[in-house]
Amino acid sequence: MVNRVIEIPCYSPSAPGASDAEVLARKLDRLWFQANPDRHHRIRRAIDGELPEATAADYVVIRQVRPGVRIRWAFLPDKPLPAGEAPEDVAEALFDTIVEDRARCELGRPLDLL
């Protein structure tokens, strides 16, 4: 079960106002996807300071649309996720679930995550 979802705005890491943590997170994601070219999704712990609303307990699920273009959602699960890298299918399913349920919520339907 997911307790909270936070949309992470899309912008260039070099944009004015980007924190050091935001720049670091984007750099680490870029390097990870470069090292894993067969992957399009990833789940990782949020980096302290990456997003004002996020805490150390939050995770980030990422979809790489194409090299250099990534969409991120921060979320707080009701319990810690297993250690290690989540398989592609798990990360993709979580990303899709968050997006679909956020869309339902925006349409006035109940939010039912995981």
MOPAC internal coordinates of N, CA, C and O (Angstrom, degrees):
PM7 1SCF
backbone

  N    0.0000 0     0.00 0     0.00 0    0    0    0
  C    1.4485 1     0.00 0     0.00 0    1    0    0
  C    1.5361 1   108.54 1     0.00 0    2    1    0
  O    1.2310 1   121.14 1   -36.72 1    3    2    1
  N    1.2932 1   115.43 1   143.28 1    3    2    1
  C    1.4639 1   121.61 1   178.41 1    5    3    2
  C    1.5182 1   108.10 1  -107.84 1    6    5    3
  O    1.2310 1   120.38 1   -50.39 1    7    6    5
  N    1.3271 1   116.88 1   129.61 1    7    6    5
  C    1.4540 1   121.31 1  -178.38 1    9    7    6
  C    1.5178 1   113.71 1   -88.17 1   10    9    7
  O    1.2310 1   119.95 1   153.03 1   11   10    9
  N    1.3389 1   117.70 1   -26.97 1   11   10    9
  C    1.4619 1   120.61 1  -174.77 1   13   11   10
  C    1.5150 1   108.75 1  -158.06 1   14   13   11
  O    1.2310 1   120.76 1   -35.45 1   15   14   13
  N    1.3346 1   116.15 1   144.55 1   15   14   13
  C    1.4568 1   122.25 1   176.29 1   17   15   14
  C    1.5224 1   107.60 1  -128.36 1   18   17   15
  O    1.2310 1   120.53 1   -43.96 1   19   18   17
  N    1.3390 1   116.60 1   136.04 1   19   18   17
  C    1.4618 1   122.28 1   179.28 1   21   19   18
  C    1.5161 1   107.93 1  -127.33 1   22   21   19
  O    1.2310 1   120.36 1   -55.94 1   23   22   21
  N    1.3262 1   116.91 1   124.06 1   23   22   21
  C    1.4567 1   120.44 1   175.69 1   25   23   22
  C    1.5219 1   108.39 1   -75.91 1   26   25   23
  O    1.2310 1   120.37 1   -46.53 1   27   26   25
  N    1.3156 1   116.89 1   133.47 1   27   26   25
  C    1.4621 1   121.89 1   177.20 1   29   27   26
  C    1.5187 1   107.21 1   -99.08 1   30   29   27
  O    1.2310 1   120.03 1   -61.64 1   31   30   29
  N    1.3331 1   117.55 1   118.36 1   31   30   29
  C    1.4627 1   119.63 1  -176.48 1   33   31   30
  C    1.5262 1   112.15 1   -59.42 1   34   33   31
  O    1.2310 1   121.38 1   -33.23 1   35   34   33
  N    1.3298 1   114.97 1   146.77 1   35   34   33
  C    1.4580 1   120.99 1   176.53 1   37   35   34
  C    1.5193 1   108.67 1   -90.39 1   38   37   35
  O    1.2310 1   120.32 1   -53.64 1   39   38   37
  N    1.2851 1   116.99 1   126.36 1   39   38   37
  C    1.4565 1   122.22 1   174.79 1   41   39   38
  C    1.5059 1   108.30 1  -167.21 1   42   41   39
  O    1.2310 1   121.52 1   -11.67 1   43   42   41
  N    1.2916 1   114.70 1   168.33 1   43   42   41
  C    1.4592 1   119.98 1   179.98 1   45   43   42
  C    1.5175 1   109.95 1   -73.25 1   46   45   43
  O    1.2310 1   119.61 1   -43.37 1   47   46   45
  N    1.3480 1   118.35 1   136.63 1   47   46   45
  C    1.4597 1   120.40 1   177.73 1   49   47   46
  C    1.5197 1   112.59 1   -60.16 1   50   49   47
  O    1.2310 1   120.21 1   160.76 1   51   50   49
  N    1.3143 1   117.20 1   -19.24 1   51   50   49
  C    1.4527 1   119.08 1   179.70 1   53   51   50
  C    1.5290 1   111.90 1   -90.76 1   54   53   51
  O    1.2310 1   120.07 1  -176.32 1   55   54   53
  N    1.3427 1   117.47 1     3.68 1   55   54   53
  C    1.4550 1   121.00 1  -179.81 1   57   55   54
  C    1.5243 1   109.85 1   -64.97 1   58   57   55
  O    1.2310 1   120.62 1   -33.15 1   59   58   57
  N    1.3366 1   116.42 1   146.85 1   59   58   57
  C    1.4600 1   119.08 1   177.06 1   61   59   58
  C    1.5218 1   110.51 1   -57.04 1   62   61   59
  O    1.2310 1   120.46 1   -42.02 1   63   62   61
  N    1.3056 1   116.72 1   137.98 1   63   62   61
  C    1.4518 1   121.32 1   178.76 1   65   63   62
  C    1.5124 1   114.77 1    92.11 1   66   65   63
  O    1.2310 1   119.72 1   172.05 1   67   66   65
  N    1.3279 1   118.15 1    -7.95 1   67   66   65
  C    1.4695 1   119.75 1   178.04 1   69   67   66
  C    1.5284 1   108.47 1   -68.47 1   70   69   67
  O    1.2310 1   120.76 1   -53.23 1   71   70   69
  N    1.3260 1   116.15 1   126.77 1   71   70   69
  C    1.4646 1   119.40 1   179.73 1   73   71   70
  C    1.5213 1   109.98 1   -74.25 1   74   73   71
  O    1.2310 1   121.37 1   -17.05 1   75   74   73
  N    1.3149 1   114.99 1   162.95 1   75   74   73
  C    1.4721 1   120.00 1   176.54 1   77   75   74
  C    1.5297 1   110.49 1   -58.44 1   78   77   75
  O    1.2310 1   120.76 1   141.92 1   79   78   77
  N    1.3388 1   116.15 1   -38.08 1   79   78   77
  C    1.4726 1   119.71 1   179.94 1   81   79   78
  C    1.5256 1   111.03 1   -66.87 1   82   81   79
  O    1.2310 1   120.06 1   141.41 1   83   82   81
  N    1.3259 1   117.50 1   -38.59 1   83   82   81
  C    1.4716 1   120.58 1   178.29 1   85   83   82
  C    1.5255 1   110.62 1   -64.90 1   86   85   83
  O    1.2310 1   120.78 1   135.88 1   87   86   85
  N    1.3158 1   116.11 1   -44.12 1   87   86   85
  C    1.4654 1   120.63 1   178.72 1   89   87   86
  C    1.5214 1   109.75 1   -62.67 1   90   89   87
  O    1.2310 1   120.24 1   136.10 1   91   90   89
  N    1.3339 1   117.15 1   -43.90 1   91   90   89
  C    1.4630 1   121.62 1   178.92 1   93   91   90
  C    1.5252 1   110.90 1   -62.03 1   94   93   91
  O    1.2310 1   119.84 1   134.87 1   95   94   93
  N    1.3229 1   117.90 1   -45.13 1   95   94   93
  C    1.4675 1   121.43 1  -179.17 1   97   95   94
  C    1.5212 1   110.68 1   -59.41 1   98   97   95
  O    1.2310 1   120.22 1   134.52 1   99   98   97
  N    1.3075 1   117.19 1   -45.48 1   99   98   97
  C    1.4546 1   120.54 1  -179.31 1  101   99   98
  C    1.5316 1   111.60 1   -66.83 1  102  101   99
  O    1.2310 1   120.94 1   142.47 1  103  102  101
  N    1.3256 1   115.81 1   -37.53 1  103  102  101
  C    1.4669 1   119.43 1   178.03 1  105  103  102
  C    1.5295 1   110.23 1   -65.24 1  106  105  103
  O    1.2310 1   120.61 1   134.33 1  107  106  105
  N    1.3351 1   116.44 1   -45.67 1  107  106  105
  C    1.4611 1   120.06 1  -179.69 1  109  107  106
  C    1.5283 1   111.29 1   -64.32 1  110  109  107
  O    1.2310 1   120.12 1   141.72 1  111  110  109
  N    1.3306 1   117.38 1   -38.28 1  111  110  109
  C    1.4674 1   120.22 1   176.43 1  113  111  110
  C    1.5239 1   110.34 1   -64.13 1  114  113  111
  O    1.2310 1   120.33 1   135.06 1  115  114  113
  N    1.3230 1   116.98 1   -44.94 1  115  114  113
  C    1.4697 1   120.68 1   178.90 1  117  115  114
  C    1.5198 1   110.47 1   -57.95 1  118  117  115
  O    1.2310 1   120.50 1   132.80 1  119  118  117
  N    1.3330 1   116.65 1   -47.20 1  119  118  117
  C    1.4663 1   120.64 1  -179.67 1  121  119  118
  C    1.5227 1   111.52 1   -64.65 1  122  121  119
  O    1.2310 1   120.37 1   141.28 1  123  122  121
  N    1.3369 1   116.89 1   -38.72 1  123  122  121
  C    1.4628 1   120.00 1  -179.72 1  125  123  122
  C    1.5233 1   110.02 1   -64.28 1  126  125  123
  O    1.2310 1   119.97 1   134.21 1  127  126  125
  N    1.3295 1   117.66 1   -45.79 1  127  126  125
  C    1.4651 1   119.77 1  -179.44 1  129  127  126
  C    1.5292 1   111.27 1   -68.74 1  130  129  127
  O    1.2310 1   119.73 1   147.96 1  131  130  129
  N    1.3034 1   118.12 1   -32.04 1  131  130  129
  C    1.4715 1   119.83 1   174.76 1  133  131  130
  C    1.5259 1   110.26 1   -64.49 1  134  133  131
  O    1.2310 1   120.25 1   141.05 1  135  134  133
  N    1.3263 1   117.12 1   -38.95 1  135  134  133
  C    1.4670 1   121.79 1  -179.66 1  137  135  134
  C    1.5300 1   112.33 1   -77.71 1  138  137  135
  O    1.2310 1   120.19 1   164.82 1  139  138  137
  N    1.3346 1   117.25 1   -15.18 1  139  138  137
  C    1.4654 1   122.70 1  -178.61 1  141  139  138
  C    1.5307 1   109.11 1  -129.30 1  142  141  139
  O    1.2310 1   120.03 1  -114.23 1  143  142  141
  N    1.3345 1   117.54 1    65.77 1  143  142  141
  C    1.4693 1   120.69 1  -171.97 1  145  143  142
  C    1.5303 1   114.74 1   -65.28 1  146  145  143
  O    1.2310 1   120.03 1   164.70 1  147  146  145
  N    1.3155 1   117.55 1   -15.30 1  147  146  145
  C    1.4633 1   120.67 1   178.31 1  149  147  146
  C    1.5257 1   112.43 1   -85.29 1  150  149  147
  O    1.2310 1   120.07 1   175.21 1  151  150  149
  N    1.3238 1   117.47 1    -4.79 1  151  150  149
  C    1.4687 1   122.33 1  -177.74 1  153  151  150
  C    1.5271 1   111.19 1  -100.38 1  154  153  151
  O    1.2310 1   121.44 1   -33.14 1  155  154  153
  N    1.3472 1   114.84 1   146.86 1  155  154  153
  C    1.4628 1   121.62 1   176.16 1  157  155  154
  C    1.5217 1   111.70 1  -123.49 1  158  157  155
  O    1.2310 1   120.49 1   172.59 1  159  158  157
  N    1.3413 1   116.66 1    -7.41 1  159  158  157
  C    1.4634 1   122.27 1  -177.80 1  161  159  158
  C    1.5192 1   109.70 1  -137.80 1  162  161  159
  O    1.2310 1   121.95 1   -28.17 1  163  162  161
  N    1.3200 1   113.87 1   151.83 1  163  162  161
  C    1.4630 1   119.78 1   179.32 1  165  163  162
  C    1.5274 1   109.05 1  -154.33 1  166  165  163
  O    1.2310 1   120.78 1   -33.40 1  167  166  165
  N    1.3266 1   116.11 1   146.60 1  167  166  165
  C    1.4638 1   122.59 1   171.12 1  169  167  166
  C    1.5178 1   106.34 1  -119.57 1  170  169  167
  O    1.2310 1   120.61 1   -48.97 1  171  170  169
  N    1.3360 1   116.43 1   131.03 1  171  170  169
  C    1.4668 1   120.75 1   177.72 1  173  171  170
  C    1.5260 1   108.72 1  -145.53 1  174  173  171
  O    1.2310 1   121.21 1   -15.70 1  175  174  173
  N    1.3251 1   115.29 1   164.30 1  175  174  173
  C    1.4592 1   120.72 1   173.83 1  177  175  174
  C    1.5261 1   108.95 1   -68.18 1  178  177  175
  O    1.2310 1   120.65 1   -35.06 1  179  178  177
  N    1.3188 1   116.36 1   144.94 1  179  178  177
  C    1.4614 1   120.89 1   174.20 1  181  179  178
  C    1.5242 1   108.43 1   -66.88 1  182  181  179
  O    1.2310 1   120.96 1   -33.69 1  183  182  181
  N    1.3110 1   115.77 1   146.31 1  183  182  181
  C    1.4606 1   121.58 1   177.12 1  185  183  182
  C    1.5246 1   107.83 1   -89.44 1  186  185  183
  O    1.2310 1   120.50 1   -47.09 1  187  186  185
  N    1.3242 1   116.65 1   132.91 1  187  186  185
  C    1.4592 1   121.27 1  -178.92 1  189  187  186
  C    1.5242 1   110.25 1   -52.35 1  190  189  187
  O    1.2310 1   120.43 1   -57.79 1  191  190  189
  N    1.3288 1   116.78 1   122.21 1  191  190  189
  C    1.4553 1   121.87 1   179.39 1  193  191  190
  C    1.5206 1   114.36 1    90.40 1  194  193  191
  O    1.2310 1   120.37 1   177.59 1  195  194  193
  N    1.3380 1   116.91 1    -2.41 1  195  194  193
  C    1.4652 1   120.68 1  -179.29 1  197  195  194
  C    1.5253 1   111.14 1   -64.04 1  198  197  195
  O    1.2310 1   120.63 1   144.28 1  199  198  197
  N    1.3049 1   116.40 1   -35.72 1  199  198  197
  C    1.4545 1   122.65 1  -178.33 1  201  199  198
  C    1.5198 1   107.56 1  -145.11 1  202  201  199
  O    1.2310 1   119.72 1   -50.40 1  203  202  201
  N    1.3290 1   118.15 1   129.60 1  203  202  201
  C    1.4692 1   119.54 1  -175.66 1  205  203  202
  C    1.5268 1   114.11 1   -55.17 1  206  205  203
  O    1.2310 1   119.87 1   142.82 1  207  206  205
  N    1.3274 1   117.86 1   -37.18 1  207  206  205
  C    1.4644 1   120.55 1  -176.64 1  209  207  206
  C    1.5229 1   112.96 1   -80.07 1  210  209  207
  O    1.2310 1   119.90 1   163.17 1  211  210  209
  N    1.3134 1   117.80 1   -16.83 1  211  210  209
  C    1.4680 1   121.29 1  -175.37 1  213  211  210
  C    1.5251 1   110.86 1   -80.47 1  214  213  211
  O    1.2310 1   121.79 1   -28.70 1  215  214  213
  N    1.3254 1   114.17 1   151.30 1  215  214  213
  C    1.4625 1   120.72 1   176.68 1  217  215  214
  C    1.5260 1   108.68 1  -119.33 1  218  217  215
  O    1.2310 1   120.65 1    -1.87 1  219  218  217
  N    1.3112 1   116.37 1   178.13 1  219  218  217
  C    1.4630 1   121.12 1   179.20 1  221  219  218
  C    1.5258 1   111.60 1   -65.15 1  222  221  219
  O    1.2310 1   120.12 1   162.19 1  223  222  221
  N    1.3243 1   117.38 1   -17.81 1  223  222  221
  C    1.4670 1   121.06 1   179.55 1  225  223  222
  C    1.5295 1   112.27 1   -84.74 1  226  225  223
  O    1.2310 1   120.03 1   169.49 1  227  226  225
  N    1.3289 1   117.55 1   -10.51 1  227  226  225
  C    1.4614 1   121.31 1  -177.43 1  229  227  226
  C    1.5245 1   112.21 1   -78.25 1  230  229  227
  O    1.2310 1   121.97 1   -23.28 1  231  230  229
  N    1.3126 1   113.84 1   156.72 1  231  230  229
  C    1.4555 1   123.10 1   173.74 1  233  231  230
  C    1.5207 1   107.96 1  -120.61 1  234  233  231
  O    1.2310 1   120.50 1   -14.99 1  235  234  233
  N    1.3235 1   116.64 1   165.01 1  235  234  233
  C    1.4523 1   122.56 1   174.97 1  237  235  234
  C    1.5212 1   107.20 1  -126.37 1  238  237  235
  O    1.2310 1   120.74 1   -49.26 1  239  238  237
  N    1.3308 1   116.19 1   130.74 1  239  238  237
  C    1.4642 1   121.21 1   173.40 1  241  239  238
  C    1.5275 1   105.98 1  -108.33 1  242  241  239
  O    1.2310 1   121.08 1   -46.41 1  243  242  241
  N    1.3196 1   115.55 1   133.59 1  243  242  241
  C    1.4582 1   121.86 1  -171.39 1  245  243  242
  C    1.5135 1   110.16 1  -125.79 1  246  245  243
  O    1.2310 1   120.68 1   -42.18 1  247  246  245
  N    1.3297 1   116.30 1   137.82 1  247  246  245
  C    1.4656 1   122.24 1   169.90 1  249  247  246
  C    1.5204 1   107.14 1  -116.75 1  250  249  247
  O    1.2310 1   121.11 1   -55.71 1  251  250  249
  N    1.3221 1   115.48 1   124.29 1  251  250  249
  C    1.4626 1   119.47 1   173.15 1  253  251  250
  C    1.5332 1   106.49 1   -91.18 1  254  253  251
  O    1.2310 1   120.89 1   -68.92 1  255  254  253
  N    1.3326 1   115.90 1   111.08 1  255  254  253
  C    1.4610 1   122.18 1  -178.79 1  257  255  254
  C    1.5238 1   109.89 1   -72.26 1  258  257  255
  O    1.2310 1   121.37 1   136.99 1  259  258  257
  N    1.3132 1   114.98 1   -43.01 1  259  258  257
  C    1.4649 1   123.66 1   172.41 1  261  259  258
  C    1.5226 1   105.02 1  -158.56 1  262  261  259
  O    1.2310 1   119.47 1   -15.71 1  263  262  261
  N    1.3155 1   118.62 1   164.29 1  263  262  261
  C    1.4681 1   118.87 1  -178.80 1  265  263  262
  C    1.5354 1   111.21 1   -52.23 1  266  265  263
  O    1.2310 1   121.39 1   -54.56 1  267  266  265
  N    1.3142 1   114.94 1   125.44 1  267  266  265
  C    1.4579 1   121.72 1   179.63 1  269  267  266
  C    1.5159 1   114.77 1    90.12 1  270  269  267
  O    1.2310 1   119.88 1   172.81 1  271  270  269
  N    1.3251 1   117.83 1    -7.19 1  271  270  269
  C    1.4680 1   121.33 1   179.44 1  273  271  270
  C    1.5283 1   108.30 1  -122.81 1  274  273  271
  O    1.2310 1   121.00 1   -68.71 1  275  274  273
  N    1.3295 1   115.69 1   111.29 1  275  274  273
  C    1.4582 1   121.11 1  -176.62 1  277  275  274
  C    1.5277 1   110.52 1  -131.92 1  278  277  275
  O    1.2310 1   121.10 1   -34.76 1  279  278  277
  N    1.3228 1   115.50 1   145.24 1  279  278  277
  C    1.4656 1   122.89 1   175.77 1  281  279  278
  C    1.5193 1   106.46 1  -113.39 1  282  281  279
  O    1.2310 1   120.88 1   -45.53 1  283  282  281
  N    1.3343 1   115.92 1   134.47 1  283  282  281
  C    1.4630 1   120.31 1  -176.78 1  285  283  282
  C    1.5280 1   110.55 1  -126.85 1  286  285  283
  O    1.2310 1   121.42 1   -37.13 1  287  286  285
  N    1.3256 1   114.88 1   142.87 1  287  286  285
  C    1.4615 1   122.50 1   171.49 1  289  287  286
  C    1.5263 1   107.06 1  -130.33 1  290  289  287
  O    1.2310 1   120.63 1   -48.93 1  291  290  289
  N    1.3076 1   116.41 1   131.07 1  291  290  289
  C    1.4673 1   120.69 1   172.91 1  293  291  290
  C    1.5246 1   107.19 1   -92.75 1  294  293  291
  O    1.2310 1   120.56 1   -36.38 1  295  294  293
  N    1.3197 1   116.53 1   143.62 1  295  294  293
  C    1.4548 1   119.96 1   178.53 1  297  295  294
  C    1.5176 1   109.80 1  -147.75 1  298  297  295
  O    1.2310 1   121.61 1   -24.97 1  299  298  297
  N    1.3135 1   114.52 1   155.03 1  299  298  297
  C    1.4588 1   122.10 1   178.65 1  301  299  298
  C    1.5255 1   107.90 1  -115.67 1  302  301  299
  O    1.2310 1   120.14 1   -72.19 1  303  302  301
  N    1.3310 1   117.33 1   107.81 1  303  302  301
  C    1.4682 1   118.93 1   177.21 1  305  303  302
  C    1.5304 1   109.89 1   -75.67 1  306  305  303
  O    1.2310 1   120.69 1   -19.95 1  307  306  305
  N    1.3246 1   116.29 1   160.05 1  307  306  305
  C    1.4628 1   118.35 1   179.64 1  309  307  306
  C    1.5241 1   112.29 1   -75.39 1  310  309  307
  O    1.2310 1   120.38 1   168.41 1  311  310  309
  N    1.3476 1   116.87 1   -11.59 1  311  310  309
  C    1.4628 1   121.00 1   173.29 1  313  311  310
  C    1.5293 1   107.38 1  -149.99 1  314  313  311
  O    1.2310 1   119.59 1   -25.01 1  315  314  313
  N    1.3287 1   118.38 1   154.99 1  315  314  313
  C    1.4670 1   120.06 1  -178.76 1  317  315  314
  C    1.5219 1   111.92 1   -58.90 1  318  317  315
  O    1.2310 1   120.94 1   -34.97 1  319  318  317
  N    1.3108 1   115.80 1   145.03 1  319  318  317
  C    1.4560 1   121.64 1   176.56 1  321  319  318
  C    1.5230 1   109.47 1   -79.11 1  322  321  319
  O    1.2310 1   119.78 1   -21.12 1  323  322  321
  N    1.3276 1   118.02 1   158.88 1  323  322  321
  C    1.4621 1   120.09 1   177.88 1  325  323  322
  C    1.5326 1   111.08 1   -58.73 1  326  325  323
  O    1.2310 1   120.94 1   -30.59 1  327  326  325
  N    1.2989 1   115.82 1   149.41 1  327  326  325
  C    1.4721 1   120.76 1   177.79 1  329  327  326
  C    1.5233 1   109.47 1   -68.55 1  330  329  327
  O    1.2310 1   121.28 1   -22.29 1  331  330  329
  N    1.3051 1   115.15 1   157.71 1  331  330  329
  C    1.4581 1   120.04 1   178.01 1  333  331  330
  C    1.5157 1   111.38 1    94.87 1  334  333  331
  O    1.2310 1   121.90 1    -6.67 1  335  334  333
  N    1.3115 1   113.97 1   173.33 1  335  334  333
  C    1.4621 1   121.12 1  -177.02 1  337  335  334
  C    1.5240 1   110.61 1   -79.10 1  338  337  335
  O    1.2310 1   120.46 1   -49.96 1  339  338  337
  N    1.3272 1   116.73 1   130.04 1  339  338  337
  C    1.4662 1   120.56 1   176.95 1  341  339  338
  C    1.5232 1   109.11 1   -72.39 1  342  341  339
  O    1.2310 1   119.93 1   -37.23 1  343  342  341
  N    1.3313 1   117.73 1   142.77 1  343  342  341
  C    1.4636 1   119.83 1   176.47 1  345  343  342
  C    1.5340 1   110.67 1   -62.42 1  346  345  343
  O    1.2310 1   120.85 1   -22.02 1  347  346  345
  N    1.3256 1   115.99 1   157.98 1  347  346  345
  C    1.4688 1   121.85 1  -179.48 1  349  347  346
  C    1.5225 1   111.90 1   -53.46 1  350  349  347
  O    1.2310 1   119.82 1   133.81 1  351  350  349
  N    1.3269 1   117.95 1   -46.19 1  351  350  349
  C    1.4642 1   119.67 1  -175.98 1  353  351  350
  C    1.5247 1   112.15 1   -65.10 1  354  353  351
  O    1.2310 1   119.65 1   145.56 1  355  354  353
  N    1.3103 1   118.28 1   -34.44 1  355  354  353
  C    1.4611 1   121.68 1   178.35 1  357  355  354
  C    1.5285 1   109.97 1   -70.07 1  358  357  355
  O    1.2310 1   120.28 1   133.25 1  359  358  357
  N    1.3294 1   117.06 1   -46.75 1  359  358  357
  C    1.4639 1   120.61 1   179.53 1  361  359  358
  C    1.5274 1   110.61 1   -62.99 1  362  361  359
  O    1.2310 1   120.29 1   138.66 1  363  362  361
  N    1.3261 1   117.05 1   -41.34 1  363  362  361
  C    1.4716 1   120.52 1   178.70 1  365  363  362
  C    1.5277 1   110.96 1   -64.00 1  366  365  363
  O    1.2310 1   120.27 1   135.52 1  367  366  365
  N    1.3174 1   117.10 1   -44.48 1  367  366  365
  C    1.4674 1   120.78 1  -179.59 1  369  367  366
  C    1.5263 1   110.94 1   -62.99 1  370  369  367
  O    1.2310 1   119.93 1   138.70 1  371  370  369
  N    1.3289 1   117.74 1   -41.30 1  371  370  369
  C    1.4621 1   120.33 1   178.40 1  373  371  370
  C    1.5221 1   110.56 1   -64.76 1  374  373  371
  O    1.2310 1   119.89 1   134.22 1  375  374  373
  N    1.3160 1   117.81 1   -45.78 1  375  374  373
  C    1.4598 1   121.30 1   178.55 1  377  375  374
  C    1.5299 1   109.64 1   -57.46 1  378  377  375
  O    1.2310 1   120.44 1   129.81 1  379  378  377
  N    1.3294 1   116.77 1   -50.19 1  379  378  377
  C    1.4664 1   120.84 1  -178.57 1  381  379  378
  C    1.5241 1   111.69 1   -61.45 1  382  381  379
  O    1.2310 1   120.15 1   139.52 1  383  382  381
  N    1.3149 1   117.32 1   -40.48 1  383  382  381
  C    1.4634 1   121.33 1   179.45 1  385  383  382
  C    1.5200 1   110.75 1   -62.66 1  386  385  383
  O    1.2310 1   120.33 1   135.41 1  387  386  385
  N    1.3188 1   116.98 1   -44.59 1  387  386  385
  C    1.4635 1   120.33 1   179.21 1  389  387  386
  C    1.5193 1   110.50 1   -62.61 1  390  389  387
  O    1.2310 1   120.07 1   133.26 1  391  390  389
  N    1.3174 1   117.46 1   -46.74 1  391  390  389
  C    1.4621 1   120.98 1  -179.22 1  393  391  390
  C    1.5247 1   110.67 1   -62.35 1  394  393  391
  O    1.2310 1   120.03 1   132.79 1  395  394  393
  N    1.3324 1   117.54 1   -47.21 1  395  394  393
  C    1.4628 1   121.09 1  -178.85 1  397  395  394
  C    1.5225 1   111.48 1   -63.16 1  398  397  395
  O    1.2310 1   120.18 1   136.33 1  399  398  397
  N    1.3274 1   117.27 1   -43.67 1  399  398  397
  C    1.4569 1   119.91 1  -178.93 1  401  399  398
  C    1.5180 1   112.02 1   -71.71 1  402  401  399
  O    1.2310 1   119.76 1   147.12 1  403  402  401
  N    1.3107 1   118.07 1   -32.88 1  403  402  401
  C    1.4742 1   120.19 1   174.50 1  405  403  402
  C    1.5258 1   109.80 1   -65.26 1  406  405  403
  O    1.2310 1   120.11 1   140.89 1  407  406  405
  N    1.3290 1   117.39 1   -39.11 1  407  406  405
  C    1.4650 1   120.90 1   178.48 1  409  407  406
  C    1.5283 1   109.98 1   -64.61 1  410  409  407
  O    1.2310 1   120.03 1   137.26 1  411  410  409
  N    1.3437 1   117.55 1   -42.74 1  411  410  409
  C    1.4701 1   120.71 1   177.22 1  413  411  410
  C    1.5142 1   110.45 1   -61.81 1  414  413  411
  O    1.2310 1   120.30 1   138.32 1  415  414  413
  N    1.3181 1   117.03 1   -41.68 1  415  414  413
  C    1.4613 1   121.50 1   179.90 1  417  415  414
  C    1.5319 1   109.92 1   -61.85 1  418  417  415
  O    1.2310 1   120.29 1   136.50 1  419  418  417
  N    1.3309 1   117.05 1   -43.50 1  419  418  417
  C    1.4552 1   121.50 1  -179.60 1  421  419  418
  C    1.5271 1   111.05 1   -65.49 1  422  421  419
  O    1.2310 1   120.37 1   153.67 1  423  422  421
  N    1.3322 1   116.91 1   -26.33 1  423  422  421
  C    1.4624 1   121.22 1   179.13 1  425  423  422
  C    1.5456 1   111.19 1   -86.60 1  426  425  423
  O    1.2310 1   120.64 1  -177.24 1  427  426  425
  N    1.3269 1   116.39 1     2.76 1  427  426  425
  C    1.4498 1   120.59 1   177.96 1  429  427  426
  C    1.5145 1   114.34 1    89.36 1  430  429  427
  O    1.2310 1   120.46 1  -169.40 1  431  430  429
  N    1.3188 1   116.73 1    10.60 1  431  430  429
  C    1.4647 1   120.18 1   177.79 1  433  431  430
  C    1.5276 1   108.77 1   -94.62 1  434  433  431
  O    1.2310 1   120.10 1   -21.03 1  435  434  433
  N    1.3044 1   117.41 1   158.97 1  435  434  433
  C    1.4776 1   119.82 1  -178.42 1  437  435  434
  C    1.5234 1   111.77 1   -60.49 1  438  437  435
  O    1.2310 1   121.18 1   -35.29 1  439  438  437
  N    1.3082 1   115.34 1   144.71 1  439  438  437
  C    1.4472 1   122.82 1   175.64 1  441  439  438
  C    1.5228 1   107.89 1   -86.47 1  442  441  439
  O    1.2310 1   119.93 1   -61.44 1  443  442  441
  N    1.3184 1   117.74 1   118.56 1  443  442  441
  C    1.4538 1   122.28 1  -176.65 1  445  443  442
  C    1.5103 1   108.37 1  -131.65 1  446  445  443
  O    1.2310 1   120.50 1   -94.18 1  447  446  445
  N    1.3240 1   116.65 1    85.82 1  447  446  445
  C    1.4708 1   121.14 1  -177.42 1  449  447  446
  C    1.5189 1   110.35 1   -93.45 1  450  449  447
  O    1.2310 1   121.94 1   -48.46 1  451  450  449
  N    1.3134 1   113.88 1   131.54 1  451  450  449
  C    1.4695 1   122.54 1   175.31 1  453  451  450
  C    1.5133 1   110.21 1    41.43 1  454  453  451
  O    1.2310 1   120.10 1   180.00 1  455  454  453

